[in-house]
Amino acid sequence: MKLIVMTGIPGSGSTTVLKKALKKIDYLHLNYGDMMIKIAKEKKAAEDRDEMRKLSPDIQKDIQKDAAKAIKKQSESDNVIVDTHCTIRTPSGYLPGLPKWVLEELNPDAFILVEADPDEILIRRISDETRTRDAERVSGIALHQEMNRAAAMSYAAITGATVQILENHDNQLDEIVAKMLETLNF
């Protein structure tokens, strides 16, 4: 069984690509944040993401580890794609989305980064009326994607996983899904 980590910055289209690919492959889709909330609820530590963010770092770290263990266990019987953040942009800088203690538990086979041209991402974000996003310049979007690449290679160095970058350009969804399916059949 395979365990794949898929990520993309907001507006890259990673969720759209993943939803379409899942119609054609036998993989279980797990969202890392959803798994953390489930565990936080089981531990009676938090009921939602807002409460979870207010927990002490030690409790959050324990929940992260438990989520990674649960995902890894699921990957023993199913092919799994974990949808998560590679890096998280905060006002004080970038945080790793997959700290060392998570990577050691997950030990994924591959990382798939979905990217797009920064100007495409900016237009997608502006056009998405379902979300309220912080304003960001094209240069900031490009930097976030560069940080994801650097983080993914660091994650790969720790785990021995491969890193595949898929470019999701406008009006080319079928092409990127085909490339993703090729990647998953390694």
WOBELDA-V262729 format. One record per helix or strand of 3 or more residues. SS is the DSSP state (helix for helix, strand for strand). FROM is the first residue (numbers start at 1). TO is the last residue. If there is no record, write none. Layout:
{{SS;FROM;TO} {SS;FROM;TO}}
//
This chain:
{{strand;3;7} {helix;14;22} {strand;28;31} {helix;32;42} {helix;49;53} {helix;57;74} {strand;80;83} {strand;87;90} {strand;93;96} {helix;100;106} {strand;110;115} {helix;118;127} {helix;138;159} {strand;162;167} {helix;173;184}}
//
